[in-house]
């Protein structure tokens, strides 16, 4: 799967069912494995939780990568 394919998917939190945002970047470890997704937060998350427009989602927090959505478990 390519980064461009991941960027077209919505990132949704399985804990509350809310859309977190869309992927804008990824971080990769020195050994080449993906470490995390960098997500640009939706306007709801920016205004309610923090002024920062990005959130890092660790690989371990990703529950499922589907056709149209990426499900993550994120306690906010």
Biopython code that builds the backbone (N, CA, C, O; Angstrom):
import numpy as np
from Bio.PDB.StructureBuilder import StructureBuilder

atoms = [
    (1, "UNK", "N", (0.845, -1.179, 0.000)),
    (1, "UNK", "CA", (0.000, 0.000, 0.000)),
    (1, "UNK", "C", (0.888, 1.239, 0.000)),
    (1, "UNK", "O", (1.924, 1.269, 0.664)),
    (2, "UNK", "N", (0.488, 2.232, -0.728)),
    (2, "UNK", "CA", (1.241, 3.486, -0.842)),
    (2, "UNK", "C", (0.695, 4.539, 0.128)),
    (2, "UNK", "O", (-0.459, 4.483, 0.552)),
    (3, "UNK", "N", (1.553, 5.489, 0.461)),
    (3, "UNK", "CA", (1.136, 6.587, 1.339)),
    (3, "UNK", "C", (-0.043, 7.332, 0.730)),
    (3, "UNK", "O", (-0.963, 7.723, 1.448)),
    (4, "UNK", "N", (-0.029, 7.533, -0.570)),
    (4, "UNK", "CA", (-1.125, 8.260, -1.222)),
    (4, "UNK", "C", (-2.464, 7.538, -1.044)),
    (4, "UNK", "O", (-3.507, 8.188, -0.966)),
    (5, "UNK", "N", (-2.447, 6.208, -0.979)),
    (5, "UNK", "CA", (-3.678, 5.446, -0.744)),
    (5, "UNK", "C", (-4.150, 5.620, 0.698)),
    (5, "UNK", "O", (-5.350, 5.715, 0.952)),
    (6, "UNK", "N", (-3.211, 5.662, 1.637)),
    (6, "UNK", "CA", (-3.568, 5.883, 3.038)),
    (6, "UNK", "C", (-4.140, 7.281, 3.254)),
    (6, "UNK", "O", (-5.050, 7.463, 4.063)),
    (7, "UNK", "N", (-3.610, 8.267, 2.535)),
    (7, "UNK", "CA", (-4.040, 9.648, 2.723)),
    (7, "UNK", "C", (-5.489, 9.870, 2.307)),
    (7, "UNK", "O", (-6.110, 10.838, 2.748)),
    (8, "UNK", "N", (-6.030, 9.012, 1.483)),
    (8, "UNK", "CA", (-7.421, 9.156, 1.038)),
    (8, "UNK", "C", (-8.420, 8.569, 2.027)),
    (8, "UNK", "O", (-9.627, 8.700, 1.828)),
    (9, "UNK", "N", (-7.948, 7.932, 3.075)),
    (9, "UNK", "CA", (-8.834, 7.282, 4.042)),
    (9, "UNK", "C", (-9.073, 8.188, 5.254)),
    (9, "UNK", "O", (-8.177, 8.914, 5.683)),
    (10, "UNK", "N", (-10.288, 8.135, 5.794)),
    (10, "UNK", "CA", (-10.599, 8.831, 7.040)),
    (10, "UNK", "C", (-10.045, 8.013, 8.195)),
    (10, "UNK", "O", (-10.043, 6.783, 8.152)),
    (11, "UNK", "N", (-9.574, 8.705, 9.231)),
    (11, "UNK", "CA", (-9.103, 8.040, 10.443)),
    (11, "UNK", "C", (-10.189, 8.224, 11.501)),
    (11, "UNK", "O", (-10.545, 9.350, 11.849)),
    (12, "UNK", "N", (-10.719, 7.089, 12.014)),
    (12, "UNK", "CA", (-11.841, 7.110, 12.953)),
    (12, "UNK", "C", (-11.441, 6.405, 14.241)),
    (12, "UNK", "O", (-10.821, 5.341, 14.215)),
    (13, "UNK", "N", (-11.801, 7.007, 15.361)),
    (13, "UNK", "CA", (-11.527, 6.444, 16.675)),
    (13, "UNK", "C", (-12.624, 5.437, 17.027)),
    (13, "UNK", "O", (-13.801, 5.797, 17.065)),
    (14, "UNK", "N", (-12.250, 4.176, 17.285)),
    (14, "UNK", "CA", (-13.251, 3.147, 17.607)),
    (14, "UNK", "C", (-13.857, 3.344, 18.993)),
    (14, "UNK", "O", (-14.918, 2.790, 19.282)),
    (15, "UNK", "N", (-13.214, 4.107, 19.838)),
    (15, "UNK", "CA", (-13.718, 4.311, 21.200)),
    (15, "UNK", "C", (-14.979, 5.157, 21.203)),
    (15, "UNK", "O", (-15.928, 4.851, 21.926)),
    (16, "UNK", "N", (-15.002, 6.228, 20.399)),
    (16, "UNK", "CA", (-16.182, 7.088, 20.378)),
    (16, "UNK", "C", (-16.833, 7.205, 18.996)),
    (16, "UNK", "O", (-17.872, 7.851, 18.859)),
    (17, "UNK", "N", (-16.236, 6.587, 17.973)),
    (17, "UNK", "CA", (-16.816, 6.609, 16.634)),
    (17, "UNK", "C", (-16.616, 7.904, 15.873)),
    (17, "UNK", "O", (-17.194, 8.074, 14.799)),
    (18, "UNK", "N", (-15.816, 8.822, 16.395)),
    (18, "UNK", "CA", (-15.637, 10.126, 15.759)),
    (18, "UNK", "C", (-14.445, 10.124, 14.806)),
    (18, "UNK", "O", (-13.443, 9.443, 15.024)),
    (19, "UNK", "N", (-14.593, 10.906, 13.752)),
    (19, "UNK", "CA", (-13.513, 11.071, 12.793)),
    (19, "UNK", "C", (-12.428, 11.944, 13.430)),
    (19, "UNK", "O", (-12.707, 13.031, 13.935)),
    (20, "UNK", "N", (-11.199, 11.452, 13.396)),
    (20, "UNK", "CA", (-10.081, 12.209, 13.943)),
    (20, "UNK", "C", (-9.546, 13.175, 12.899)),
    (20, "UNK", "O", (-9.272, 14.338, 13.196)),
    (21, "UNK", "N", (-9.399, 12.687, 11.676)),
    (21, "UNK", "CA", (-8.874, 13.525, 10.610)),
    (21, "UNK", "C", (-8.349, 12.678, 9.471)),
    (21, "UNK", "O", (-8.800, 11.552, 9.257)),
    (22, "UNK", "N", (-7.384, 13.235, 8.734)),
    (22, "UNK", "CA", (-6.791, 12.546, 7.593)),
    (22, "UNK", "C", (-5.279, 12.508, 7.731)),
    (22, "UNK", "O", (-4.673, 13.404, 8.319)),
    (23, "UNK", "N", (-4.681, 11.464, 7.184)),
    (23, "UNK", "CA", (-3.232, 11.278, 7.256)),
    (23, "UNK", "C", (-2.531, 12.306, 6.375)),
    (23, "UNK", "O", (-2.892, 12.502, 5.214)),
    (24, "UNK", "N", (-1.521, 12.959, 6.950)),
    (24, "UNK", "CA", (-0.716, 13.886, 6.173)),
    (24, "UNK", "C", (0.733, 13.418, 6.046)),
    (24, "UNK", "O", (1.466, 13.891, 5.179)),
    (25, "UNK", "N", (1.147, 12.483, 6.917)),
    (25, "UNK", "CA", (2.529, 12.009, 6.874)),
    (25, "UNK", "C", (2.643, 10.725, 7.690)),
    (25, "UNK", "O", (1.701, 10.330, 8.377)),
    (26, "UNK", "N", (3.806, 10.079, 7.606)),
    (26, "UNK", "CA", (4.099, 8.909, 8.430)),
    (26, "UNK", "C", (5.508, 9.060, 8.988)),
    (26, "UNK", "O", (6.326, 9.801, 8.442)),
    (27, "UNK", "N", (5.784, 8.357, 10.072)),
    (27, "UNK", "CA", (7.157, 8.288, 10.582)),
    (27, "UNK", "C", (7.640, 6.854, 10.417)),
    (27, "UNK", "O", (6.890, 5.898, 10.614)),
    (28, "UNK", "N", (8.909, 6.731, 10.050)),
    (28, "UNK", "CA", (9.507, 5.430, 9.783)),
    (28, "UNK", "C", (10.728, 5.265, 10.666)),
    (28, "UNK", "O", (11.537, 6.184, 10.799)),
    (29, "UNK", "N", (10.862, 4.079, 11.276)),
    (29, "UNK", "CA", (12.016, 3.779, 12.120)),
    (29, "UNK", "C", (13.248, 3.540, 11.246)),
    (29, "UNK", "O", (13.131, 3.363, 10.033)),
    (30, "UNK", "N", (14.424, 3.534, 11.865)),
    (30, "UNK", "CA", (15.673, 3.337, 11.135)),
    (30, "UNK", "C", (15.722, 2.010, 10.388)),
    (30, "UNK", "O", (16.393, 1.902, 9.362)),
    (31, "UNK", "N", (15.013, 0.994, 10.894)),
    (31, "UNK", "CA", (15.012, -0.311, 10.237)),
    (31, "UNK", "C", (14.002, -0.400, 9.092)),
    (31, "UNK", "O", (13.880, -1.450, 8.460)),
    (32, "UNK", "N", (13.277, 0.688, 8.816)),
    (32, "UNK", "CA", (12.349, 0.734, 7.698)),
    (32, "UNK", "C", (10.909, 0.438, 8.046)),
    (32, "UNK", "O", (10.037, 0.555, 7.184)),
    (33, "UNK", "N", (10.628, 0.057, 9.286)),
    (33, "UNK", "CA", (9.249, -0.210, 9.707)),
    (33, "UNK", "C", (8.511, 1.083, 10.007)),
    (33, "UNK", "O", (9.099, 2.047, 10.499)),
    (34, "UNK", "N", (7.202, 1.096, 9.704)),
    (34, "UNK", "CA", (6.405, 2.273, 9.992)),
    (34, "UNK", "C", (6.192, 2.385, 11.496)),
    (34, "UNK", "O", (5.791, 1.419, 12.145)),
    (35, "UNK", "N", (6.460, 3.558, 12.043)),
    (35, "UNK", "CA", (6.333, 3.803, 13.480)),
    (35, "UNK", "C", (4.971, 4.397, 13.822)),
    (35, "UNK", "O", (4.327, 3.971, 14.781)),
    (36, "UNK", "N", (4.530, 5.383, 13.036)),
    (36, "UNK", "CA", (3.270, 6.049, 13.360)),
    (36, "UNK", "C", (2.725, 6.803, 12.156)),
    (36, "UNK", "O", (3.415, 7.030, 11.163)),
    (37, "UNK", "N", (1.455, 7.181, 12.287)),
    (37, "UNK", "CA", (0.785, 8.025, 11.306)),
    (37, "UNK", "C", (0.668, 9.430, 11.888)),
    (37, "UNK", "O", (0.370, 9.595, 13.071)),
    (38, "UNK", "N", (0.902, 10.426, 11.065)),
    (38, "UNK", "CA", (0.675, 11.806, 11.478)),
    (38, "UNK", "C", (-0.638, 12.235, 10.829)),
    (38, "UNK", "O", (-0.777, 12.218, 9.606)),
    (39, "UNK", "N", (-1.598, 12.619, 11.671)),
    (39, "UNK", "CA", (-2.951, 12.921, 11.210)),
    (39, "UNK", "C", (-3.234, 14.397, 11.424)),
    (39, "UNK", "O", (-2.994, 14.941, 12.502)),
    (40, "UNK", "N", (-3.749, 15.039, 10.378)),
    (40, "UNK", "CA", (-4.233, 16.408, 10.512)),
    (40, "UNK", "C", (-5.619, 16.329, 11.114)),
    (40, "UNK", "O", (-6.526, 15.743, 10.522)),
    (41, "UNK", "N", (-5.784, 16.906, 12.269)),
    (41, "UNK", "CA", (-7.038, 16.779, 13.009)),
    (41, "UNK", "C", (-8.179, 17.500, 12.299)),
    (41, "UNK", "O", (-7.984, 18.523, 11.642)),
    (42, "UNK", "N", (-9.365, 16.939, 12.452)),
    (42, "UNK", "CA", (-10.563, 17.615, 11.960)),
    (42, "UNK", "C", (-10.777, 18.859, 12.822)),
    (42, "UNK", "O", (-10.204, 18.964, 13.907)),
    (43, "UNK", "N", (-11.577, 19.783, 12.359)),
    (43, "UNK", "CA", (-11.803, 21.038, 13.089)),
    (43, "UNK", "C", (-12.351, 20.794, 14.487)),
    (43, "UNK", "O", (-12.056, 21.562, 15.403)),
    (44, "UNK", "N", (-13.145, 19.740, 14.669)),
    (44, "UNK", "CA", (-13.699, 19.422, 15.982)),
    (44, "UNK", "C", (-12.579, 19.124, 16.978)),
    (44, "UNK", "O", (-12.580, 19.661, 18.085)),
    (45, "UNK", "N", (-11.628, 18.277, 16.597)),
    (45, "UNK", "CA", (-10.548, 17.914, 17.506)),
    (45, "UNK", "C", (-9.626, 19.092, 17.787)),
    (45, "UNK", "O", (-9.143, 19.229, 18.912)),
    (46, "UNK", "N", (-9.369, 19.937, 16.811)),
    (46, "UNK", "CA", (-8.492, 21.089, 17.034)),
    (46, "UNK", "C", (-9.114, 22.029, 18.046)),
    (46, "UNK", "O", (-8.429, 22.487, 18.961)),
    (47, "UNK", "N", (-10.395, 22.329, 17.903)),
    (47, "UNK", "CA", (-11.019, 23.303, 18.788)),
    (47, "UNK", "C", (-11.310, 22.743, 20.179)),
    (47, "UNK", "O", (-11.287, 23.490, 21.157)),
    (48, "UNK", "N", (-11.583, 21.441, 20.282)),
    (48, "UNK", "CA", (-11.992, 20.887, 21.566)),
    (48, "UNK", "C", (-10.829, 20.432, 22.446)),
    (48, "UNK", "O", (-10.914, 20.543, 23.669)),
    (49, "UNK", "N", (-9.750, 19.925, 21.860)),
    (49, "UNK", "CA", (-8.746, 19.264, 22.670)),
    (49, "UNK", "C", (-7.389, 19.967, 22.716)),
    (49, "UNK", "O", (-6.702, 19.896, 23.735)),
    (50, "UNK", "N", (-6.999, 20.626, 21.662)),
    (50, "UNK", "CA", (-5.691, 21.252, 21.634)),
    (50, "UNK", "C", (-5.616, 22.239, 20.487)),
    (50, "UNK", "O", (-6.421, 22.186, 19.557)),
    (51, "UNK", "N", (-4.661, 23.129, 20.552)),
    (51, "UNK", "CA", (-4.503, 24.090, 19.469)),
    (51, "UNK", "C", (-3.646, 23.520, 18.345)),
    (51, "UNK", "O", (-3.655, 24.052, 17.235)),
    (52, "UNK", "N", (-2.909, 22.451, 18.612)),
    (52, "UNK", "CA", (-2.083, 21.828, 17.591)),
    (52, "UNK", "C", (-2.961, 21.165, 16.540)),
    (52, "UNK", "O", (-3.983, 20.563, 16.869)),
    (53, "UNK", "N", (-2.567, 21.275, 15.284)),
    (53, "UNK", "CA", (-3.361, 20.729, 14.199)),
    (53, "UNK", "C", (-3.006, 19.308, 13.823)),
    (53, "UNK", "O", (-3.590, 18.751, 12.893)),
    (54, "UNK", "N", (-2.042, 18.700, 14.538)),
    (54, "UNK", "CA", (-1.609, 17.343, 14.193)),
    (54, "UNK", "C", (-1.635, 16.435, 15.420)),
    (54, "UNK", "O", (-1.512, 16.886, 16.559)),
    (55, "UNK", "N", (-1.798, 15.148, 15.149)),
    (55, "UNK", "CA", (-1.731, 14.151, 16.207)),
    (55, "UNK", "C", (-0.960, 12.945, 15.665)),
    (55, "UNK", "O", (-1.106, 12.572, 14.501)),
    (56, "UNK", "N", (-0.145, 12.349, 16.523)),
    (56, "UNK", "CA", (0.625, 11.172, 16.133)),
    (56, "UNK", "C", (-0.085, 9.928, 16.656)),
    (56, "UNK", "O", (-0.384, 9.827, 17.846)),
    (57, "UNK", "N", (-0.351, 8.987, 15.759)),
    (57, "UNK", "CA", (-1.001, 7.735, 16.130)),
    (57, "UNK", "C", (0.009, 6.615, 15.936)),
    (57, "UNK", "O", (0.448, 6.344, 14.819)),
    (58, "UNK", "N", (0.369, 5.976, 17.028)),
    (58, "UNK", "CA", (1.356, 4.891, 16.997)),
    (58, "UNK", "C", (0.805, 3.688, 16.236)),
    (58, "UNK", "O", (-0.404, 3.456, 16.214)),
    (59, "UNK", "N", (1.699, 2.929, 15.615)),
    (59, "UNK", "CA", (1.304, 1.749, 14.849)),
    (59, "UNK", "C", (0.467, 0.789, 15.694)),
    (59, "UNK", "O", (-0.470, 0.173, 15.185)),
    (60, "UNK", "N", (0.798, 0.659, 16.977)),
    (60, "UNK", "CA", (0.077, -0.249, 17.876)),
    (60, "UNK", "C", (-1.370, 0.192, 18.118)),
    (60, "UNK", "O", (-2.202, -0.625, 18.513)),
    (61, "UNK", "N", (-1.674, 1.455, 17.889)),
    (61, "UNK", "CA", (-3.023, 1.972, 18.101)),
    (61, "UNK", "C", (-3.942, 1.736, 16.905)),
    (61, "UNK", "O", (-5.154, 1.926, 17.006)),
    (62, "UNK", "N", (-3.373, 1.324, 15.778)),
    (62, "UNK", "CA", (-4.166, 1.056, 14.577)),
    (62, "UNK", "C", (-4.817, -0.320, 14.732)),
    (62, "UNK", "O", (-4.131, -1.317, 14.955)),
    (63, "UNK", "N", (-6.130, -0.363, 14.614)),
    (63, "UNK", "CA", (-6.866, -1.613, 14.778)),
    (63, "UNK", "C", (-7.193, -2.269, 13.444)),
    (63, "UNK", "O", (-7.152, -3.494, 13.332)),
    (64, "UNK", "N", (-7.517, -1.467, 12.428)),
    (64, "UNK", "CA", (-7.912, -2.029, 11.130)),
    (64, "UNK", "C", (-7.730, -0.974, 10.046)),
    (64, "UNK", "O", (-8.093, 0.189, 10.223)),
    (65, "UNK", "N", (-7.168, -1.396, 8.930)),
    (65, "UNK", "CA", (-7.093, -0.531, 7.755)),
    (65, "UNK", "C", (-8.057, -1.106, 6.739)),
    (65, "UNK", "O", (-7.812, -2.164, 6.161)),
    (66, "UNK", "N", (-9.154, -0.401, 6.528)),
    (66, "UNK", "CA", (-10.190, -0.860, 5.609)),
    (66, "UNK", "C", (-10.088, -0.175, 4.262)),
    (66, "UNK", "O", (-9.127, 0.541, 3.980)),
    (67, "UNK", "N", (-11.088, -0.402, 3.440)),
    (67, "UNK", "CA", (-11.108, 0.147, 2.095)),
    (67, "UNK", "C", (-11.226, 1.674, 2.100)),
    (67, "UNK", "O", (-10.586, 2.354, 1.297)),
    (68, "UNK", "N", (-12.047, 2.207, 3.010)),
    (68, "UNK", "CA", (-12.300, 3.648, 3.052)),
    (68, "UNK", "C", (-11.900, 4.314, 4.354)),
    (68, "UNK", "O", (-11.901, 5.542, 4.443)),
    (69, "UNK", "N", (-11.558, 3.526, 5.369)),
    (69, "UNK", "CA", (-11.341, 4.094, 6.693)),
    (69, "UNK", "C", (-10.229, 3.339, 7.419)),
    (69, "UNK", "O", (-9.986, 2.160, 7.164)),
    (70, "UNK", "N", (-9.565, 4.047, 8.324)),
    (70, "UNK", "CA", (-8.579, 3.451, 9.213)),
    (70, "UNK", "C", (-9.132, 3.590, 10.625)),
    (70, "UNK", "O", (-9.387, 4.697, 11.098)),
    (71, "UNK", "N", (-9.314, 2.455, 11.292)),
    (71, "UNK", "CA", (-9.846, 2.453, 12.653)),
    (71, "UNK", "C", (-8.693, 2.415, 13.650)),
    (71, "UNK", "O", (-7.791, 1.583, 13.544)),
    (72, "UNK", "N", (-8.735, 3.325, 14.615)),
    (72, "UNK", "CA", (-7.696, 3.412, 15.635)),
    (72, "UNK", "C", (-8.334, 3.444, 17.012)),
    (72, "UNK", "O", (-9.492, 3.832, 17.162)),
    (73, "UNK", "N", (-7.573, 3.034, 18.014)),
    (73, "UNK", "CA", (-8.027, 3.099, 19.386)),
    (73, "UNK", "C", (-7.210, 4.173, 20.087)),
    (73, "UNK", "O", (-6.030, 3.978, 20.379)),
    (74, "UNK", "N", (-7.847, 5.309, 20.355)),
    (74, "UNK", "CA", (-7.147, 6.474, 20.881)),
    (74, "UNK", "C", (-7.919, 7.037, 22.056)),
    (74, "UNK", "O", (-9.056, 7.480, 21.890)),
    (75, "UNK", "N", (-7.324, 7.029, 23.245)),
    (75, "UNK", "CA", (-7.952, 7.602, 24.432)),
    (75, "UNK", "C", (-7.567, 9.067, 24.521)),
    (75, "UNK", "O", (-6.401, 9.407, 24.721)),
    (76, "UNK", "N", (-8.571, 9.936, 24.368)),
    (76, "UNK", "CA", (-8.309, 11.380, 24.456)),
    (76, "UNK", "C", (-8.940, 11.959, 25.689)),
    (76, "UNK", "O", (-8.829, 13.160, 25.934)),
]
sb = StructureBuilder()
sb.init_structure("model")
sb.init_model(0)
sb.init_chain("A")
sb.init_seg("    ")
for serial, (resi, resn, name, xyz) in enumerate(atoms, 1):
    if name == "N":
        sb.init_residue(resn, " ", resi, " ")
    sb.init_atom(name, np.array(xyz, "f"), 0.0, 1.0, " ", f" {name:<3s}", serial, name[0])
structure = sb.get_structure()
